[in-house]
Amino acid sequence: MASTPESKVKAKIKALLAKHNIYYAMPIGTMYGNSGVPDFLCCMRGQFIAIEAKAGKGTTTALQDKHLRTIRESGGMAIVINESNLDDLAQILEP
């Protein structure tokens, strides 16, 4: 399987989550699932965190934005992570 820029960002996110022993699931978009669901659904110290991974100047779709907004409105944390803000995620995950 070819390594894409986004898959490299996802690998770094996985490494950070593993380092901090954070539970996560990565839903796979299928015809039976919900389109636009963030790439990572996490639970950290009782807090729900959704992470959408992007590479470079990649932007979220309108449907992804809707999911991220709904998660925030429901009391969860929803963030978009790319190569330039991986440090922000590291700070969020620190105890």
Secondary structure as UniProt FT lines:
FT   HELIX           5..19
FT   TURN            20..21
FT   STRAND          23..25
FT   TURN            31..32
FT   TURN            35..36
FT   STRAND          40..44
FT   TURN            45..46
FT   STRAND          47..53
FT   TURN            56..57
FT   HELIX           62..73
FT   TURN            74..75
FT   STRAND          77..81
FT   HELIX           83..85
FT   HELIX           86..93
//
